[in-house]
């Protein structure tokens, strides 16, 4: 397979859209639960139930968007058209999410649910086509990791902005108003970054063609294509293994992501440092990205990902024993677990692109949208299960945000120990998973020999 080396400018142009996507994702996943539970007085169990319901609804639409993206890929703008189509919904829903009715008045629960539905609709419509576009930029095993790592680095930049800017604004306008102001600042960033990606991304390495399943009867052909978009990805053994590993690993990451603000506020008792801890974690993820790119070249993507998982467990388990004032120790946890998170950003999407490319799609358009649609559906189920499990369980155990209490041990256990146990299960599953393509073994031997010489 010929090498397809993308220029740095082309990579940055494609990756630009990852920045606003991450800027939106962090507040929705991390800040919204506390914003409505503590600022609007919505019970934790209710917030968890709403997040679970909206995420389930959102996840179910992703395979449909993936199928539609594959069919749209043959048009003039291709997947870029769907990236643009989701922008108004994403912007409007995000602004509405952090401008709820006045606290104490009826309707906060419905406002949360409605805003999330709109945000998720716009996010899914744009992001699935965006990720599928990235998978089409190169046919090369190692070049794909450059694409996903560059996208991950820009995503981390967006997360850093989303972690630091609301914290800075809260010292000037208050915590609740800071998130509302941040939501308005998000809109121009979204528009500029989407323009950079749509206008500047390189063309796919392989031109889209007609689907092999098209028939003379367009209605029957569309139904067949939709069915394949939902079922065909799951027919791949390697893809099923990847899903199993990613779901376990994703749940392990989603639980602390949902609970970190509560943990920093009530266990460490330093809510003023929440933004700093988040920024430190994601900054280290970005700095560690070149390490995982090099590791994947030398040892393969599977082994590099496994090393990242084990590093994550070794670092994060120490969060269970921390208490009030253990700022430096938790900072070290953030540094090491952040480095490990870089592997999660760079390697699984690259493995997924390898799996799609290795399928039987000769003579037809490779269904990246279908695979990424199912992938993103399952990723969202991880987040839904994390919020739907962790928040109601904490309330059942007696935890009340922002108050002195005896239930902090339960918070530390669910925040730190539960994710580590799940991550160990993910690592065991990854060890057994047949994810590396046969061609990669030859490439790795050649690369090692070249490095030795």
QUIHUMO-V340900 format. One record per residue. N is the residue number from 0. RES is the residue in three letters. SS is DSSP state (A for helix, B for strand, O for the rest). PSI is psi in whole degrees, 0 to 359 (none if undefined). OMEGA is omega in whole degrees, 0 to 359 (none if undefined). Layout:
N | RES | SS | PSI | OMEGA
N | RES | SS | PSI | OMEGA
//
This chain:
0 | UNK | O | 131 | 184
1 | UNK | O | 145 | 177
2 | UNK | O | 139 | 177
3 | UNK | O | 91 | 185
4 | UNK | O | 116 | 180
5 | UNK | O | 143 | 178
6 | UNK | O | 159 | 179
7 | UNK | A | 323 | 180
8 | UNK | A | 318 | 179
9 | UNK | A | 318 | 178
10 | UNK | A | 316 | 181
11 | UNK | A | 323 | 178
12 | UNK | A | 314 | 178
13 | UNK | A | 315 | 187
14 | UNK | A | 344 | 187
15 | UNK | A | 322 | 185
16 | UNK | A | 341 | 177
17 | UNK | A | 333 | 182
18 | UNK | A | 305 | 179
19 | UNK | A | 330 | 176
20 | UNK | A | 317 | 179
21 | UNK | A | 325 | 176
22 | UNK | A | 324 | 179
23 | UNK | A | 322 | 187
24 | UNK | A | 316 | 184
25 | UNK | A | 310 | 179
26 | UNK | A | 324 | 180
27 | UNK | A | 316 | 184
28 | UNK | A | 322 | 190
29 | UNK | A | 312 | 187
30 | UNK | A | 325 | 185
31 | UNK | A | 317 | 179
32 | UNK | A | 313 | 179
33 | UNK | A | 323 | 180
34 | UNK | A | 317 | 182
35 | UNK | A | 329 | 181
36 | UNK | A | 318 | 184
37 | UNK | A | 320 | 183
38 | UNK | A | 328 | 183
39 | UNK | O | 354 | 177
40 | UNK | O | 20 | 178
41 | UNK | O | 129 | 181
42 | UNK | O | 146 | 181
43 | UNK | A | 317 | 181
44 | UNK | A | 322 | 179
45 | UNK | A | 317 | 177
46 | UNK | A | 314 | 179
47 | UNK | A | 318 | 180
48 | UNK | A | 320 | 179
49 | UNK | A | 315 | 178
50 | UNK | A | 318 | 179
51 | UNK | A | 312 | 182
52 | UNK | A | 315 | 181
53 | UNK | A | 323 | 178
54 | UNK | A | 321 | 178
55 | UNK | A | 316 | 177
56 | UNK | A | 318 | 180
57 | UNK | A | 316 | 183
58 | UNK | A | 324 | 183
59 | UNK | A | 335 | 182
60 | UNK | A | 345 | 186
61 | UNK | A | 315 | 177
62 | UNK | A | 325 | 177
63 | UNK | A | 317 | 178
64 | UNK | A | 324 | 178
65 | UNK | A | 316 | 177
66 | UNK | A | 315 | 182
67 | UNK | A | 323 | 178
68 | UNK | A | 319 | 179
69 | UNK | A | 322 | 179
70 | UNK | A | 324 | 180
71 | UNK | A | 338 | 184
72 | UNK | O | 340 | 181
73 | UNK | O | 350 | 182
74 | UNK | O | 180 | 184
75 | UNK | O | 309 | 179
76 | UNK | O | 341 | 179
77 | UNK | O | 222 | 183
78 | UNK | A | 338 | 179
79 | UNK | A | 327 | 180
80 | UNK | A | 320 | 180
81 | UNK | A | 329 | 173
82 | UNK | A | 314 | 180
83 | UNK | A | 324 | 184
84 | UNK | A | 330 | 182
85 | UNK | O | 347 | 187
86 | UNK | A | 312 | 181
87 | UNK | A | 320 | 180
88 | UNK | A | 316 | 181
89 | UNK | A | 315 | 181
90 | UNK | A | 312 | 182
91 | UNK | A | 316 | 181
92 | UNK | A | 322 | 181
93 | UNK | A | 318 | 177
94 | UNK | A | 316 | 181
95 | UNK | A | 324 | 183
96 | UNK | A | 323 | 183
97 | UNK | O | 21 | 171
98 | UNK | O | 61 | 183
99 | UNK | O | 174 | 173
100 | UNK | O | 164 | 181
101 | UNK | O | 140 | 181
102 | UNK | O | 138 | 179
103 | UNK | O | 348 | 178
104 | UNK | O | 153 | 180
105 | UNK | O | 152 | 173
106 | UNK | O | 355 | 181
107 | UNK | A | 321 | 181
108 | UNK | A | 315 | 180
109 | UNK | A | 325 | 178
110 | UNK | A | 316 | 178
111 | UNK | A | 312 | 181
112 | UNK | A | 313 | 181
113 | UNK | A | 318 | 180
114 | UNK | A | 318 | 180
115 | UNK | A | 320 | 179
116 | UNK | A | 315 | 181
117 | UNK | A | 316 | 178
118 | UNK | A | 311 | 183
119 | UNK | A | 323 | 179
120 | UNK | A | 310 | 180
121 | UNK | A | 319 | 181
122 | UNK | A | 314 | 182
123 | UNK | A | 317 | 182
124 | UNK | A | 318 | 181
125 | UNK | A | 316 | 191
126 | UNK | A | 323 | 181
127 | UNK | A | 314 | 177
128 | UNK | A | 325 | 179
129 | UNK | A | 313 | 180
130 | UNK | A | 321 | 178
131 | UNK | A | 321 | 177
132 | UNK | A | 318 | 179
133 | UNK | A | 324 | 180
134 | UNK | A | 340 | 182
135 | UNK | O | 357 | 187
136 | UNK | O | 338 | 179
137 | UNK | O | 150 | 175
138 | UNK | O | 0 | 187
139 | UNK | O | 139 | 183
140 | UNK | A | 310 | 182
141 | UNK | A | 328 | 180
142 | UNK | A | 327 | 178
143 | UNK | A | 324 | 179
144 | UNK | A | 326 | 173
145 | UNK | A | 318 | 180
146 | UNK | A | 310 | 183
147 | UNK | A | 327 | 179
148 | UNK | A | 320 | 177
149 | UNK | A | 318 | 175
150 | UNK | A | 318 | 178
151 | UNK | A | 322 | 179
152 | UNK | A | 319 | 177
153 | UNK | A | 325 | 176
154 | UNK | A | 319 | 178
155 | UNK | A | 322 | 176
156 | UNK | A | 318 | 177
157 | UNK | A | 321 | 178
158 | UNK | A | 320 | 178
159 | UNK | A | 318 | 177
160 | UNK | A | 316 | 181
161 | UNK | A | 335 | 179
162 | UNK | A | 319 | 188
163 | UNK | A | 320 | 187
164 | UNK | A | 313 | 177
165 | UNK | A | 326 | 178
166 | UNK | A | 318 | 178
167 | UNK | A | 319 | 180
168 | UNK | A | 327 | 183
169 | UNK | A | 332 | 177
170 | UNK | A | 350 | 182
171 | UNK | A | 325 | 183
172 | UNK | A | 0 | 183
173 | UNK | O | 154 | 187
174 | UNK | A | 313 | 183
175 | UNK | A | 317 | 179
176 | UNK | A | 330 | 180
177 | UNK | A | 317 | 180
178 | UNK | A | 324 | 176
179 | UNK | A | 317 | 178
180 | UNK | A | 320 | 178
181 | UNK | A | 322 | 181
182 | UNK | A | 325 | 177
183 | UNK | A | 324 | 180
184 | UNK | A | 336 | 180
185 | UNK | A | 326 | 189
186 | UNK | A | 308 | 180
187 | UNK | A | 328 | 177
188 | UNK | A | 317 | 178
189 | UNK | A | 315 | 183
190 | UNK | A | 317 | 181
191 | UNK | A | 316 | 182
192 | UNK | A | 321 | 179
193 | UNK | A | 323 | 177
194 | UNK | A | 317 | 180
195 | UNK | A | 317 | 182
196 | UNK | A | 313 | 183
197 | UNK | A | 321 | 183
198 | UNK | A | 329 | 189
199 | UNK | A | 352 | 181
200 | UNK | O | 141 | 176
201 | UNK | O | 163 | 178
202 | UNK | O | 153 | 179
203 | UNK | O | 151 | 180
204 | UNK | O | 334 | 178
205 | UNK | O | 127 | 184
206 | UNK | O | 138 | 178
207 | UNK | O | 142 | 176
208 | UNK | O | 179 | 179
209 | UNK | O | 147 | 176
210 | UNK | O | 143 | 178
211 | UNK | O | 340 | 184
212 | UNK | O | 359 | 181
213 | UNK | O | 140 | 179
214 | UNK | O | 179 | 178
215 | UNK | O | 326 | 178
216 | UNK | O | 103 | 185
217 | UNK | A | 324 | 180
218 | UNK | A | 313 | 179
219 | UNK | A | 324 | 178
220 | UNK | A | 320 | 179
221 | UNK | A | 319 | 179
222 | UNK | A | 318 | 179
223 | UNK | A | 317 | 180
224 | UNK | A | 319 | 179
225 | UNK | A | 317 | 179
226 | UNK | A | 316 | 179
227 | UNK | A | 324 | 179
228 | UNK | A | 329 | 181
229 | UNK | A | 326 | 189
230 | UNK | A | 320 | 188
231 | UNK | A | 316 | 180
232 | UNK | A | 322 | 183
233 | UNK | A | 351 | 177
234 | UNK | A | 347 | 179
235 | UNK | O | 124 | 181
236 | UNK | A | 316 | 179
237 | UNK | A | 322 | 179
238 | UNK | A | 321 | 178
239 | UNK | A | 320 | 176
240 | UNK | A | 317 | 179
241 | UNK | A | 320 | 178
242 | UNK | A | 315 | 181
243 | UNK | A | 314 | 180
244 | UNK | A | 314 | 185
245 | UNK | A | 325 | 179
246 | UNK | A | 315 | 178
247 | UNK | A | 312 | 181
248 | UNK | A | 323 | 180
249 | UNK | A | 319 | 177
250 | UNK | A | 320 | 179
251 | UNK | A | 326 | 179
252 | UNK | A | 329 | 186
253 | UNK | A | 327 | 182
254 | UNK | A | 307 | 177
255 | UNK | A | 331 | 176
256 | UNK | A | 325 | 179
257 | UNK | A | 329 | 190
258 | UNK | A | 356 | 189
259 | UNK | A | 320 | 181
260 | UNK | A | 322 | 176
261 | UNK | A | 320 | 181
262 | UNK | A | 312 | 181
263 | UNK | A | 322 | 182
264 | UNK | A | 313 | 192
265 | UNK | A | 334 | 177
266 | UNK | O | 305 | 178
267 | UNK | O | 337 | 180
268 | UNK | O | 39 | 175
269 | UNK | O | 65 | 181
270 | UNK | A | 339 | 179
271 | UNK | A | 344 | 181
272 | UNK | A | 8 | 181
273 | UNK | A | 311 | 180
274 | UNK | A | 322 | 179
275 | UNK | A | 317 | 179
276 | UNK | A | 316 | 178
277 | UNK | A | 316 | 180
278 | UNK | A | 319 | 180
279 | UNK | A | 316 | 180
280 | UNK | A | 310 | 185
281 | UNK | A | 332 | 175
282 | UNK | A | 317 | 178
283 | UNK | A | 328 | 175
284 | UNK | A | 319 | 179
285 | UNK | A | 317 | 181
286 | UNK | A | 330 | 180
287 | UNK | O | 353 | 183
288 | UNK | A | 314 | 177
289 | UNK | A | 327 | 177
290 | UNK | A | 316 | 183
291 | UNK | A | 330 | 175
292 | UNK | A | 313 | 180
293 | UNK | A | 320 | 179
294 | UNK | A | 321 | 180
295 | UNK | A | 327 | 178
296 | UNK | A | 320 | 185
297 | UNK | A | 319 | 189
298 | UNK | A | 354 | 183
299 | UNK | O | 154 | 185
300 | UNK | A | 323 | 182
301 | UNK | A | 312 | 181
302 | UNK | A | 321 | 179
303 | UNK | A | 318 | 179
304 | UNK | A | 319 | 179
305 | UNK | A | 318 | 177
306 | UNK | A | 321 | 177
307 | UNK | A | 319 | 178
308 | UNK | A | 314 | 182
309 | UNK | A | 322 | 176
310 | UNK | A | 321 | 179
311 | UNK | A | 315 | 180
312 | UNK | A | 314 | 181
313 | UNK | A | 328 | 181
314 | UNK | A | 317 | 192
315 | UNK | A | 338 | 182
316 | UNK | A | 334 | 181
317 | UNK | A | 343 | 179
318 | UNK | A | 337 | 181
319 | UNK | A | 324 | 184
320 | UNK | A | 4 | 183
321 | UNK | O | 159 | 180
322 | UNK | O | 198 | 184
323 | UNK | O | 128 | 174
324 | UNK | O | 358 | 181
325 | UNK | O | 62 | 187
326 | UNK | A | 313 | 182
327 | UNK | A | 317 | 180
328 | UNK | A | 317 | 180
329 | UNK | A | 328 | 174
330 | UNK | A | 320 | 176
331 | UNK | A | 321 | 176
332 | UNK | A | 317 | 180
333 | UNK | A | 320 | 181
334 | UNK | A | 308 | 185
335 | UNK | A | 316 | 179
336 | UNK | A | 331 | 175
337 | UNK | A | 317 | 175
338 | UNK | A | 319 | 180
339 | UNK | A | 326 | 183
340 | UNK | A | 336 | 177
341 | UNK | A | 326 | 177
342 | UNK | A | 322 | 179
343 | UNK | A | 328 | 181
344 | UNK | A | 321 | 189
345 | UNK | A | 322 | 195
346 | UNK | A | 312 | 182
347 | UNK | A | 316 | 178
348 | UNK | A | 327 | 178
349 | UNK | A | 320 | 176
350 | UNK | A | 319 | 179
351 | UNK | A | 317 | 178
352 | UNK | A | 322 | 176
353 | UNK | A | 319 | 182
354 | UNK | A | 316 | 179
355 | UNK | A | 317 | 181
356 | UNK | A | 332 | 180
357 | UNK | O | 357 | 180
358 | UNK | O | 177 | 182
359 | UNK | O | 78 | 182
360 | UNK | O | 22 | 180
361 | UNK | O | 136 | 178
362 | UNK | O | 2 | 179
363 | UNK | O | 162 | 177
364 | UNK | O | 134 | 177
365 | UNK | O | 128 | 189
366 | UNK | O | 61 | 181
367 | UNK | A | 322 | 180
368 | UNK | A | 317 | 180
369 | UNK | A | 314 | 181
370 | UNK | A | 316 | 180
371 | UNK | A | 332 | 176
372 | UNK | A | 312 | 177
373 | UNK | A | 319 | 179
374 | UNK | A | 311 | 182
375 | UNK | A | 327 | 175
376 | UNK | A | 313 | 181
377 | UNK | A | 325 | 177
378 | UNK | A | 321 | 179
379 | UNK | A | 328 | 175
380 | UNK | A | 326 | 175
381 | UNK | A | 312 | 181
382 | UNK | A | 321 | 179
383 | UNK | A | 315 | 180
384 | UNK | A | 323 | 180
385 | UNK | A | 311 | 180
386 | UNK | A | 319 | 182
387 | UNK | A | 339 | 178
388 | UNK | A | 310 | 190
389 | UNK | A | 314 | 185
390 | UNK | A | 310 | 177
391 | UNK | A | 324 | 180
392 | UNK | A | 319 | 178
393 | UNK | A | 318 | 178
394 | UNK | A | 320 | 179
395 | UNK | A | 327 | 180
396 | UNK | O | 358 | 175
397 | UNK | O | 7 | 181
398 | UNK | O | 131 | 176
399 | UNK | O | 119 | 184
400 | UNK | O | 136 | 172
401 | UNK | O | 14 | 181
402 | UNK | O | 150 | 175
403 | UNK | O | 132 | 188
404 | UNK | O | 170 | 179
405 | UNK | O | 0 | 185
406 | UNK | O | 11 | 182
407 | UNK | A | 332 | 176
408 | UNK | A | 322 | 177
409 | UNK | A | 320 | 178
410 | UNK | A | 314 | 179
411 | UNK | A | 321 | 181
412 | UNK | A | 313 | 182
413 | UNK | A | 325 | 181
414 | UNK | A | 319 | 190
415 | UNK | A | 309 | 187
416 | UNK | A | 315 | 181
417 | UNK | A | 314 | 178
418 | UNK | A | 324 | 180
419 | UNK | A | 318 | 178
420 | UNK | A | 319 | 179
421 | UNK | A | 322 | 180
422 | UNK | A | 324 | 176
423 | UNK | A | 319 | 176
424 | UNK | A | 321 | 177
425 | UNK | A | 319 | 179
426 | UNK | A | 319 | 178
427 | UNK | A | 320 | 178
428 | UNK | A | 319 | 179
429 | UNK | A | 322 | 179
430 | UNK | A | 323 | 182
431 | UNK | A | 348 | 189
432 | UNK | O | 133 | 177
433 | UNK | O | 78 | 188
434 | UNK | O | 332 | 184
435 | UNK | O | 130 | 175
436 | UNK | O | 155 | 181
437 | UNK | A | 324 | 182
438 | UNK | A | 332 | 183
439 | UNK | A | 326 | 181
440 | UNK | A | 318 | 178
441 | UNK | A | 317 | 180
442 | UNK | A | 320 | 183
443 | UNK | A | 320 | 178
444 | UNK | A | 317 | 179
445 | UNK | A | 318 | 180
446 | UNK | A | 319 | 180
447 | UNK | A | 318 | 179
448 | UNK | A | 320 | 178
449 | UNK | A | 322 | 181
450 | UNK | A | 323 | 181
451 | UNK | A | 325 | 181
452 | UNK | O | none | none
//
